Every structure is written in C-alpha cells, then in structure tokens.
Amino acid sequence: MVQWINGNSDYGFSMSSLWVTNFMPNSAIRNPQSALQIARRHFLRDCRVGLGAMALGSLLAAEKGNAAEPTAATDPLAPRPPHFAAKAKNVIFLFMAGGPSQLELFDPKPKLQDLDGQVIPESFVASKRFAFIKKDAKLLGTRRKFAQQGQSGQTISECLPHLAGIADDICTLRAMKTDVFNHGPAKFFLNTGSPLFGRPSIGAWVTYGIGSQSQNLPGFVVLQSGPRGPRGGSPNWGSGFLPTTYQGVPLRSTGAPILNLANPEGIAPGDQRRFVEAVNELNRLHLADTGDGEIATRIAAYEMAFRMQSSAPELMDLSGESQETLDHYGATPGKPSFAMNCLLARRLVERGVRFVQLYHTDWDHHGNKGTELGESLDAICQQTDQGAAALVQDLKRRGLLNDTLVIWGGEFGRTPQGEPREMMGRDHHIESYTMWLAGGGVKAGLSLGTTDEIGYYGVDDVVHVHDLHATLLHLLGLDHLKLTFRFQGRDFRLTDVAGKVVQKMLA
C-alpha cells in the first residue's frame, strides 16, 4: 500500500513519498517528516533509480552512443524550452573593457568641434560627478574623420575600416546610458544589472534559463585578450547566488585551454574514467544525505572535465580552418590575440555553447602615454576591428548569424570634455555612448538613438543598460520579468526592477 506524505510536486505529491509505506518502518510512518527524509534518502541512494543513478546511466549510455536527450534532472545545463519562440540561440559578447570613445568612433559633433577648448556650459554639468575631471574641464573636439558607410549610411570613423564593411549588418545604439562611472562597478552593472559584487552575470542567467546545447563544453565560456584582465575580475562572469554550474568558464586561446586538464603521465583513460565514477558515486551519496545543490554542480563539473579532455583539444585544433579563414580574421595559430578569440568564439557556438564572452583591454583612454586618443587608440582598434568584423561575416557566410546575437561595447563611453593629462584623452561618461549588435533577430542597418549637439546627453531613443538586458533576453525567448531566482526572501532578476524591450531594435 502506498501512503502520500507531504506532497509538493506540480502534481500534488513528491516522488520520494512513493517509497514511504513500502519500505519504511512503522515508527517512521508515524512521524511523517522523519519518514519523508528517510524516504528521500532511500529514493536518491539505495533504490538505484535515484537521480544519481539516472545521471550515471545517461553518461554511460552516451559513451555507448545511444544516450537519450539530457534533461534538467540529469544535467543542470541541459537545454530547456524558452518562455516563447526565440530569434537567437547563442550570444557572443565582445566586451571592450575600459570604455571606448564614441566621439572618436561613432558620434561626430560639429558643434563640439566649434567649441573645442572652451569650458563646457555649467548647465550640462550641474550636480554631475566625474571620475577624474572637474566641472570646468574644457571641451575637446575630435581629430578623427567620419563617413557614412553602406546603403544604411551608418556613421563610422576612420578608426574602424573593417566595421565599415559590415555597416549594413549591424544595429548601432548611439544613445546608450548607464548609471555607474567607475570601471569595476560599471563592468558589474553591464554584466549583472547591478553595481554590487556577487550578482549573477548575463551568461549565468541565460544558461540558468535555457541551458546549453553543448554536452561536451561549458554552456558559458570566457576568452580574454589584451595587456591584462578586466577590472573586477571573475565576478564579471560569475554565477552569484545561482548554482555555480552556471558561471563562466575561462579558456586560454592557445596551448591547453584549461591548465591541468590532461591526465598525469601514466594514467590511462580507463583509469581516469573509473576514478571519476568512484568520486561521483561518493558525491551522489553525499548529495542524497544533504540535498546540497552545489554537490550536484561538483558532479557535473567532474563529468564535464572528463569530456573536455577530448572536446577541448578538438576545439583548439585549427588544422581544419583554411588559410583564407585565418587571414580573414587576422589570426595566427599559436599566437594569442583578440582575432584568435573571435575565431574560437565561432567554433564554440558551432559546438552548441550558449554564451561566449570575449574581453579585450584596454580602452581606457585618459590621456597618459599609452592611454591617449592618438596612437594608443589606433593600436587597439587595429587589434580588434578586423576580428570583430570577420566574426560577423563568417557567421553570416556559414548560416549562423541568424541564430547568433553578436554584441560589441564597453561599460561606458567618454566625456565631451578633455582630460588634462600629458596627452589627449577623455574621462568616463555614463550619459551617452555607443554599442552595436548584429544577427540574432536585431534589425540590420539600423542606427538607433541621437545625442545632443555636443554629445553629452541622449535625446532620442535612449537605451538604458536594463533595456539592453531585457531585449537580449527577449531575443533568446526569455521574458525578463519571469526569469527570476528567489534569494534572501526576494525574487531577483537580471533587470532588477527596471528594463523594457526595445521594440525598434527587433527585426
């Protein structure tokens, strides 16, 4: 006879309750809470049809080539249905860390040229705070030339000749707005929707919402290039209070993608498989006793690491890429670069990875030697322009651009005022800056948003960071109001308590 106890599933009972009266002593049945706990442990561990055994069965079946499709019960990163039909399946976020200057790259202002060297009118800066400059800083006209590119007439500067070649494929947001003017918190804000340390990143929210199509690579991968990592470090791609299985996994772009991934000398693959199985079985027993979701994450991490011993070297093997493709990106095998990371990003989405994020430093052009708007800006544009444009073109050529959303931009822009340092530079600016997107359901050739006559404030079609997040999730089939996680007594979401889908961006 079966007795239902403390049911809490969608169908009004929990599966563990099925085992109570068939296998529990009478003393346990008289204490329902105790019975349920014992029954749950029994179900997960002793009966051999628990979650651990199901997961193991799925993995063993996969090795034999006849695995069933993974589910959330056996794999926390298994694909899950979105809230509604999605236009994009994958995301590649090209994060230009430091804050590219929109006034040198995208937003020419004739009036700013006329006012070059004059103190900015007080009406623009009343009650404003800046990272370094003072309110009486002088306006700075650009030294760059601009032209309208493509049939869409996108305005792009001479610094980005390769981007000019894909002007009709991109959607440019020319009145972006953020809330935070210091690098670390501003990066957190663009990546997590909050300037506070410890919130889940975009990639974590996305993989939590819809999982990943890749069974042999992480669902969220991070690649870095430039002289140093981004300020704020790993919390930019962390999982915050979400299970850690959803955090980003950094890969190296040359050599072993993850250090210590290969077996030690003398350890055969069969020995390694038996070791992983033994450790995971112990972890499953511990999971059955504690119900701690982080143990499930640990089990998944061991299995992923084992599978990546073969999938990661295959990812890094570029022997199948033609010389034409390598030259198109400007990538040299064995040489780390942003271009190489762009090529790897394409290979990752081909293999089903849901979210790929590239970081390139350093766009922080304050005006010191090495961080000025002359040779230093030229250098970083040369490092990134060809690879970014080639990525969009390559995805399009391979039929992947429709399903892949590409995003380019940084945590903020640069001020219309110059910053008085050794050479020509600008301070951090949060009121208006530029980002661009391509593919994945955005309207190609669109230039959205305008700024005032000196490029200080957005005046039309302003897109806040929360709006960008809401739109990104919408393109992936996720309602930003419904994608929530309960933590410390409240339901959190990527867009916090704000954000709206920018309908004008949608194709």
VEXDREN-2710 file (C-alpha; in Angstrom, 1 decimal):
% VEXDREN-2710
k/r/px/py/pz
1/MET/0.0/0.0/0.0
2/VAL/1.3/3.5/-0.8
3/GLN/0.7/6.4/1.5
4/TRP/1.2/10.0/0.2
5/ILE/3.2/12.2/2.6
6/ASN/3.9/15.9/2.4
7/GLY/3.4/16.2/-1.3
8/ASN/5.0/19.2/-3.0
9/SER/5.4/18.5/-6.7
10/ASP/3.5/20.0/-9.6
11/TYR/1.1/17.0/-9.4
12/GLY/0.5/17.4/-5.6
13/PHE/3.0/14.8/-4.4
14/SER/6.7/14.2/-4.3
15/MET/8.2/11.2/-5.9
16/SER/10.1/10.3/-2.7
17/SER/6.7/9.8/-1.0
18/LEU/6.0/6.8/-3.1
19/TRP/8.5/4.8/-1.1
20/VAL/7.3/5.6/2.4
21/THR/5.0/2.8/3.3
22/ASN/6.5/0.1/1.1
23/PHE/10.0/0.4/2.6
24/MET/9.8/2.4/5.9
25/PRO/9.3/1.0/9.4
26/ASN/6.1/1.8/11.2
27/SER/7.8/4.2/13.6
28/ALA/8.9/6.3/10.6
29/ILE/5.4/6.3/9.1
30/ARG/4.1/7.6/12.4
31/ASN/6.5/10.6/12.0
32/PRO/5.8/11.9/8.5
33/GLN/8.7/14.4/8.5
34/SER/11.2/11.7/9.5
35/ALA/9.6/9.3/7.0
36/LEU/9.9/11.8/4.2
37/GLN/13.6/12.4/4.9
38/ILE/14.4/8.7/5.1
39/ALA/12.3/8.1/2.0
40/ARG/14.1/10.8/0.1
41/ARG/17.4/9.4/1.0
42/HIS/16.3/5.9/0.1
43/PHE/14.9/7.1/-3.2
44/LEU/18.1/9.0/-4.1
45/ARG/20.6/6.5/-3.0
46/ASP/19.6/3.0/-2.1
47/CYS/16.9/2.1/-4.6
48/ARG/19.3/2.6/-7.6
49/VAL/16.8/4.5/-9.6
50/GLY/17.6/7.8/-7.9
51/LEU/18.9/11.0/-9.6
52/GLY/22.5/9.9/-9.3
53/ALA/21.9/6.6/-10.9
54/MET/19.8/8.2/-13.6
55/ALA/22.6/10.6/-14.3
56/LEU/25.2/7.8/-14.4
57/GLY/23.0/5.8/-16.7
58/SER/22.7/8.7/-19.1
59/LEU/26.5/9.2/-19.1
60/LEU/27.2/5.5/-19.6
61/ALA/24.7/5.4/-22.4
62/ALA/26.3/8.4/-24.0
63/GLU/29.6/6.5/-24.1
64/LYS/27.9/3.7/-26.0
65/GLY/26.4/6.2/-28.5
66/ASN/22.7/5.6/-27.6
67/ALA/22.1/8.2/-25.0
68/ALA/18.7/9.8/-24.5
69/GLU/18.5/13.6/-24.7
70/PRO/19.7/15.1/-21.4
71/THR/17.2/16.6/-19.1
72/ALA/17.4/19.1/-16.2
73/ALA/17.1/16.0/-13.8
74/THR/20.3/14.5/-15.2
75/ASP/22.2/17.7/-16.3
76/PRO/21.6/21.2/-15.0
77/LEU/22.9/22.6/-18.3
78/ALA/20.5/20.6/-20.5
79/PRO/18.5/22.6/-23.0
80/ARG/15.2/23.9/-21.6
81/PRO/12.3/25.5/-23.5
82/PRO/12.2/29.3/-23.5
83/HIS/9.1/31.3/-22.5
84/PHE/8.3/31.9/-26.2
85/ALA/9.8/31.4/-29.6
86/ALA/13.3/32.6/-29.7
87/LYS/15.0/34.5/-32.5
88/ALA/18.5/33.8/-31.2
89/LYS/20.1/30.6/-29.9
90/ASN/23.5/31.8/-28.9
91/VAL/25.3/35.0/-27.8
92/ILE/28.8/36.3/-28.4
93/PHE/29.5/39.4/-26.3
94/LEU/32.6/41.3/-27.4
95/PHE/33.3/43.3/-24.3
96/MET/35.6/46.3/-24.9
97/ALA/36.8/46.8/-21.4
98/GLY/37.7/50.4/-20.4
99/GLY/35.1/52.4/-22.3
100/PRO/35.6/53.1/-26.0
101/SER/35.3/56.7/-27.0
102/GLN/32.1/57.1/-29.0
103/LEU/33.2/60.6/-30.0
104/GLU/36.3/59.2/-31.8
105/LEU/34.5/56.1/-33.3
106/PHE/30.8/56.7/-33.9
107/ASP/29.4/60.1/-32.9
108/PRO/30.9/63.2/-34.7
109/LYS/29.7/66.5/-33.4
110/PRO/30.3/69.7/-35.5
111/LYS/29.3/71.9/-32.6
112/LEU/31.8/70.2/-30.4
113/GLN/34.5/71.0/-32.9
114/ASP/33.4/74.6/-32.9
115/LEU/33.6/74.8/-29.1
116/ASP/36.9/73.0/-28.8
117/GLY/39.0/74.4/-26.0
118/GLN/36.1/76.2/-24.3
119/VAL/34.7/75.5/-20.9
120/ILE/31.6/73.4/-21.0
121/PRO/28.4/75.3/-20.1
122/GLU/27.5/74.8/-16.5
123/SER/24.0/73.7/-17.4
124/PHE/25.5/70.4/-18.7
125/VAL/27.4/69.5/-15.6
126/ALA/25.4/70.9/-12.7
127/SER/25.1/68.2/-10.0
128/LYS/27.3/65.9/-12.0
129/ARG/30.2/63.8/-10.7
130/PHE/33.1/62.5/-12.7
131/ALA/35.9/60.0/-12.1
132/PHE/38.7/62.5/-12.6
133/ILE/37.9/65.8/-14.4
134/LYS/36.4/68.8/-12.7
135/LYS/33.3/70.7/-13.8
136/ASP/35.3/73.4/-15.5
137/ALA/37.0/71.0/-17.9
138/LYS/37.3/72.2/-21.4
139/LEU/35.5/70.7/-24.4
140/LEU/37.6/68.6/-26.8
141/GLY/36.8/68.2/-30.4
142/THR/37.8/65.0/-32.2
143/ARG/40.7/64.7/-34.6
144/ARG/39.1/61.8/-36.4
145/LYS/37.4/61.8/-39.8
146/PHE/34.0/60.2/-40.3
147/ALA/32.0/58.9/-43.2
148/GLN/28.6/57.3/-43.8
149/GLN/29.1/53.7/-44.7
150/GLY/27.0/51.1/-46.6
151/GLN/23.5/51.6/-48.0
152/SER/22.3/52.2/-44.5
153/GLY/24.5/55.2/-44.1
154/GLN/25.9/54.2/-40.7
155/THR/28.3/56.9/-39.4
156/ILE/31.7/55.2/-38.6
157/SER/35.1/56.8/-38.2
158/GLU/38.4/56.1/-40.0
159/CYS/39.5/54.1/-36.9
160/LEU/37.2/51.1/-37.8
161/PRO/37.6/50.4/-41.6
162/HIS/36.6/46.7/-41.3
163/LEU/33.5/47.6/-39.3
164/ALA/32.6/50.0/-42.1
165/GLY/32.5/47.0/-44.4
166/ILE/29.6/45.4/-42.4
167/ALA/27.7/48.6/-41.7
168/ASP/24.6/47.1/-43.3
169/ASP/24.7/44.1/-41.0
170/ILE/24.9/45.9/-37.6
171/CYS/22.4/47.7/-35.4
172/THR/24.1/50.7/-33.8
173/LEU/22.8/52.0/-30.4
174/ARG/24.0/55.6/-30.3
175/ALA/22.3/56.8/-27.1
176/MET/23.3/54.1/-24.6
177/LYS/23.1/55.1/-20.9
178/THR/24.4/53.5/-17.8
179/ASP/24.4/54.5/-14.1
180/VAL/28.0/53.9/-12.8
181/PHE/31.2/55.8/-13.7
182/ASN/33.9/53.7/-12.1
183/HIS/35.3/50.7/-14.0
184/GLY/34.7/47.8/-11.6
185/PRO/31.2/48.7/-10.6
186/ALA/30.3/49.8/-14.2
187/LYS/31.5/46.4/-15.5
188/PHE/29.4/44.7/-12.9
189/PHE/26.4/46.8/-13.9
190/LEU/26.7/45.9/-17.6
191/ASN/27.4/42.3/-16.9
192/THR/25.0/41.6/-14.0
193/GLY/22.5/44.5/-13.9
194/SER/23.9/45.7/-10.6
195/PRO/27.0/47.6/-9.5
196/LEU/27.2/45.4/-6.5
197/PHE/29.6/42.5/-6.2
198/GLY/28.1/39.0/-6.3
199/ARG/25.1/39.1/-8.6
200/PRO/24.7/36.6/-11.5
201/SER/26.2/37.6/-14.8
202/ILE/24.2/37.7/-18.1
203/GLY/25.7/34.4/-19.3
204/ALA/24.8/32.7/-16.0
205/TRP/21.2/34.0/-16.2
206/VAL/20.9/32.8/-19.8
207/THR/22.2/29.3/-19.1
208/TYR/20.1/29.1/-16.0
209/GLY/17.1/30.0/-18.1
210/ILE/17.5/27.8/-21.2
211/GLY/20.6/25.6/-20.6
212/SER/23.1/24.9/-23.3
213/GLN/23.1/22.7/-26.5
214/SER/26.6/21.5/-25.9
215/GLN/27.1/18.4/-23.8
216/ASN/30.9/18.4/-24.1
217/LEU/31.8/22.0/-23.5
218/PRO/30.6/24.5/-20.8
219/GLY/27.5/26.4/-21.5
220/PHE/29.2/29.8/-20.8
221/VAL/32.8/30.4/-21.9
222/VAL/35.0/33.4/-21.4
223/LEU/38.1/34.3/-23.5
224/GLN/40.4/37.2/-22.7
225/SER/43.0/39.3/-24.6
226/GLY/44.9/42.5/-24.1
227/PRO/47.6/43.5/-21.6
228/ARG/45.5/42.5/-18.5
229/GLY/42.2/41.1/-17.4
230/PRO/39.2/43.3/-16.9
231/ARG/38.8/45.3/-13.7
232/GLY/36.5/43.4/-11.3
233/GLY/37.8/40.1/-12.4
234/SER/35.9/36.8/-12.3
235/PRO/32.7/38.2/-10.7
236/ASN/32.0/39.7/-14.2
237/TRP/31.2/36.2/-15.4
238/GLY/30.3/34.7/-12.1
239/SER/27.0/33.0/-11.1
240/GLY/26.4/35.0/-8.0
241/PHE/23.6/33.3/-5.9
242/LEU/22.7/31.0/-8.8
243/PRO/24.2/27.5/-8.7
244/THR/27.9/27.7/-9.7
245/THR/27.3/25.3/-12.6
246/TYR/26.1/28.4/-14.5
247/GLN/29.2/30.5/-14.0
248/GLY/31.5/31.4/-17.0
249/VAL/34.5/29.1/-17.6
250/PRO/37.6/31.0/-18.8
251/LEU/39.5/29.2/-21.6
252/ARG/43.0/30.0/-22.8
253/SER/43.2/30.8/-26.5
254/THR/46.5/28.9/-27.1
255/GLY/48.0/25.7/-25.8
256/ALA/46.0/23.8/-23.3
257/PRO/42.6/25.6/-23.0
258/ILE/42.5/24.7/-19.3
259/LEU/45.6/24.0/-17.2
260/ASN/45.9/20.6/-15.7
261/LEU/43.1/19.2/-17.9
262/ALA/45.1/16.4/-19.3
263/ASN/45.8/13.2/-17.4
264/PRO/49.1/12.9/-15.5
265/GLU/51.7/10.8/-17.2
266/GLY/51.0/7.1/-16.7
267/ILE/47.2/7.5/-16.1
268/ALA/45.2/5.7/-18.8
269/PRO/41.8/6.9/-19.9
270/GLY/40.1/3.9/-18.4
271/ASP/41.7/4.5/-15.0
272/GLN/40.6/8.1/-15.2
273/ARG/37.0/7.1/-16.0
274/ARG/36.9/4.7/-13.1
275/PHE/38.3/7.4/-10.8
276/VAL/35.6/9.9/-11.9
277/GLU/32.9/7.3/-11.4
278/ALA/34.1/6.5/-7.9
279/VAL/34.3/10.1/-6.9
280/ASN/31.0/11.0/-8.3
281/GLU/29.3/8.0/-6.6
282/LEU/30.6/9.3/-3.3
283/ASN/29.4/12.7/-4.2
284/ARG/26.0/11.3/-5.0
285/LEU/25.8/9.6/-1.6
286/HIS/26.6/12.9/0.0
287/LEU/24.1/14.7/-2.2
288/ALA/21.4/12.2/-1.1
289/ASP/22.2/12.9/2.6
290/THR/22.4/16.7/2.3
291/GLY/20.4/17.8/-0.7
292/ASP/23.1/20.5/-1.4
293/GLY/22.8/21.7/-5.0
294/GLU/26.5/22.6/-5.0
295/ILE/27.3/18.9/-4.8
296/ALA/25.3/18.3/-8.0
297/THR/27.4/21.1/-9.5
298/ARG/30.5/19.3/-8.4
299/ILE/29.3/16.0/-10.0
300/ALA/28.6/17.9/-13.3
301/ALA/32.0/19.6/-13.2
302/TYR/33.8/16.3/-12.9
303/GLU/31.9/14.8/-15.8
304/MET/32.4/18.0/-17.9
305/ALA/36.1/18.0/-17.2
306/PHE/36.3/14.3/-18.2
307/ARG/34.5/15.0/-21.5
308/MET/36.6/18.1/-22.1
309/GLN/39.8/16.1/-22.1
310/SER/38.8/15.2/-25.7
311/SER/36.5/18.1/-26.7
312/ALA/38.8/20.9/-25.6
313/PRO/41.8/19.8/-27.7
314/GLU/39.4/19.3/-30.7
315/LEU/38.1/22.9/-30.2
316/MET/41.7/24.3/-30.2
317/ASP/42.8/22.2/-33.3
318/LEU/42.6/24.7/-36.1
319/SER/44.0/22.4/-38.8
320/GLY/40.6/22.2/-40.4
321/GLU/40.4/26.0/-40.8
322/SER/41.6/27.2/-44.2
323/GLN/44.4/29.8/-44.5
324/GLU/41.8/32.1/-46.1
325/THR/39.7/32.0/-42.9
326/LEU/42.7/32.6/-40.7
327/ASP/43.8/35.5/-42.8
328/HIS/40.2/36.9/-42.8
329/TYR/40.3/37.1/-39.0
330/GLY/43.9/38.1/-38.9
331/ALA/44.6/35.1/-36.6
332/THR/47.9/33.3/-36.3
333/PRO/47.7/29.8/-34.8
334/GLY/49.7/29.6/-31.6
335/LYS/49.6/33.4/-31.1
336/PRO/47.1/34.8/-28.5
337/SER/45.0/37.6/-29.9
338/PHE/41.5/39.1/-30.0
339/ALA/41.3/37.8/-33.6
340/MET/42.1/34.3/-32.4
341/ASN/39.4/34.6/-29.7
342/CYS/36.9/35.7/-32.3
343/LEU/37.6/32.6/-34.4
344/LEU/37.3/30.4/-31.3
345/ALA/34.0/32.1/-30.5
346/ARG/32.6/31.0/-33.8
347/ARG/33.9/27.4/-33.2
348/LEU/32.3/27.4/-29.8
349/VAL/28.8/28.4/-31.0
350/GLU/29.1/25.8/-33.8
351/ARG/29.5/23.3/-31.0
352/GLY/26.5/24.4/-29.2
353/VAL/27.9/26.7/-26.5
354/ARG/25.2/29.1/-25.4
355/PHE/27.0/32.2/-24.3
356/VAL/30.6/33.2/-25.2
357/GLN/32.1/36.4/-23.8
358/LEU/35.3/38.0/-25.1
359/TYR/37.1/40.6/-23.1
360/HIS/39.7/42.9/-24.6
361/THR/41.6/45.6/-22.7
362/ASP/42.5/48.4/-22.6
363/TRP/40.1/51.1/-24.0
364/ASP/40.6/53.5/-21.0
365/HIS/42.0/56.5/-22.9
366/HIS/42.5/59.2/-20.2
367/GLY/45.5/60.8/-21.9
368/ASN/48.7/59.4/-20.4
369/LYS/51.3/57.9/-22.7
370/GLY/49.9/54.6/-23.8
371/THR/46.3/55.6/-23.0
372/GLU/45.8/58.6/-25.3
373/LEU/43.4/59.1/-28.2
374/GLY/46.1/59.1/-30.8
375/GLU/48.5/56.1/-31.4
376/SER/47.0/54.1/-28.5
377/LEU/43.5/54.3/-29.9
378/ASP/44.8/53.4/-33.3
379/ALA/46.6/50.4/-31.9
380/ILE/43.6/48.9/-30.0
381/CYS/41.3/49.5/-33.0
382/GLN/43.8/47.6/-35.2
383/GLN/43.8/44.8/-32.6
384/THR/40.0/44.4/-32.6
385/ASP/38.4/45.8/-35.7
386/GLN/39.3/43.1/-38.2
387/GLY/38.5/40.2/-35.9
388/ALA/35.1/41.6/-34.9
389/ALA/34.0/42.3/-38.5
390/ALA/35.3/38.9/-39.7
391/LEU/33.3/37.2/-37.0
392/VAL/30.1/38.7/-38.2
393/GLN/30.9/37.9/-41.8
394/ASP/32.0/34.4/-41.1
395/LEU/28.8/33.7/-39.1
396/LYS/26.8/35.1/-41.9
397/ARG/28.6/33.0/-44.5
398/ARG/28.1/29.8/-42.6
399/GLY/24.4/30.5/-41.9
400/LEU/24.9/31.0/-38.2
401/LEU/24.3/34.8/-37.9
402/ASN/20.5/34.5/-37.8
403/ASP/20.8/32.3/-34.7
404/THR/23.7/34.1/-33.1
405/LEU/23.5/37.5/-31.4
406/VAL/26.8/39.4/-31.5
407/ILE/27.2/42.4/-29.1
408/TRP/30.1/44.9/-29.1
409/GLY/30.6/47.6/-26.5
410/GLY/32.1/48.6/-23.1
411/GLU/30.9/49.6/-19.7
412/PHE/30.5/53.3/-20.6
413/GLY/31.8/56.0/-23.0
414/ARG/34.0/59.1/-22.8
415/THR/33.2/62.7/-22.0
416/PRO/32.9/65.5/-24.5
417/GLN/35.4/67.3/-22.2
418/GLY/39.1/66.6/-22.5
419/GLU/41.0/65.3/-19.5
420/PRO/44.1/67.5/-18.8
421/ARG/47.0/65.0/-18.7
422/GLU/50.2/64.5/-20.7
423/MET/48.4/63.9/-24.0
424/MET/44.8/64.0/-25.4
425/GLY/42.3/61.9/-23.5
426/ARG/38.7/61.9/-22.1
427/ASP/37.2/60.9/-18.8
428/HIS/34.4/58.2/-18.1
429/HIS/31.0/59.2/-19.4
430/ILE/27.7/57.5/-18.4
431/GLU/25.1/59.7/-20.1
432/SER/25.6/58.6/-23.6
433/TYR/27.8/56.2/-25.5
434/THR/27.6/53.7/-28.4
435/MET/27.3/49.9/-28.7
436/TRP/26.4/47.8/-31.7
437/LEU/24.8/44.4/-32.3
438/ALA/24.4/42.0/-35.2
439/GLY/22.4/38.9/-36.1
440/GLY/20.1/37.1/-33.6
441/GLY/16.9/38.9/-34.6
442/VAL/18.1/42.6/-34.4
443/LYS/17.4/45.0/-37.3
444/ALA/20.4/45.1/-39.6
445/GLY/21.5/48.5/-40.8
446/LEU/19.6/50.4/-38.1
447/SER/21.1/53.4/-36.4
448/LEU/19.1/54.0/-33.2
449/GLY/19.3/57.0/-30.9
450/THR/20.7/60.5/-31.1
451/THR/22.6/62.7/-28.7
452/ASP/22.7/66.5/-28.2
453/GLU/24.9/68.9/-30.2
454/ILE/28.0/68.2/-28.1
455/GLY/27.3/64.5/-27.5
456/TYR/26.7/64.9/-23.8
457/TYR/23.1/63.5/-23.3
458/GLY/21.0/61.1/-25.3
459/VAL/17.9/63.0/-26.6
460/ASP/16.0/60.3/-28.7
461/ASP/15.7/56.5/-28.3
462/VAL/17.9/56.3/-25.3
463/VAL/18.6/52.7/-24.4
464/HIS/19.5/52.0/-20.7
465/VAL/21.6/49.0/-19.7
466/HIS/18.5/47.4/-18.2
467/ASP/16.7/47.9/-21.6
468/LEU/19.6/46.2/-23.4
469/HIS/19.4/43.2/-21.0
470/ALA/15.6/42.9/-21.4
471/THR/16.0/43.0/-25.2
472/LEU/18.8/40.4/-25.1
473/LEU/16.7/38.0/-23.1
474/HIS/13.7/38.6/-25.3
475/LEU/15.7/37.6/-28.4
476/LEU/16.6/34.4/-26.6
477/GLY/12.9/33.7/-25.9
478/LEU/13.0/34.8/-22.3
479/ASP/10.7/37.2/-20.5
480/HIS/12.9/39.3/-18.3
481/LEU/10.1/39.7/-15.8
482/LYS/9.7/35.9/-15.4
483/LEU/13.3/34.8/-15.4
484/THR/13.8/35.1/-11.6
485/PHE/15.6/33.4/-8.7
486/ARG/14.5/33.6/-5.1
487/PHE/17.3/34.6/-2.8
488/GLN/17.2/36.1/0.7
489/GLY/13.5/36.5/0.7
490/ARG/13.0/38.3/-2.7
491/ASP/12.8/37.3/-6.3
492/PHE/15.9/38.7/-8.2
493/ARG/16.2/39.1/-12.0
494/LEU/18.8/40.4/-14.4
495/THR/16.9/43.7/-15.0
496/ASP/16.3/44.2/-11.2
497/VAL/13.1/46.4/-11.1
498/ALA/13.5/48.1/-14.4
499/GLY/14.1/47.4/-18.1
500/LYS/11.9/47.3/-21.2
501/VAL/12.3/45.5/-24.5
502/VAL/13.5/47.9/-27.2
503/GLN/11.0/47.0/-29.9
504/LYS/12.6/49.3/-32.5
505/MET/15.7/47.1/-32.4
506/LEU/13.9/43.9/-33.4
507/ALA/13.9/42.7/-37.0
END
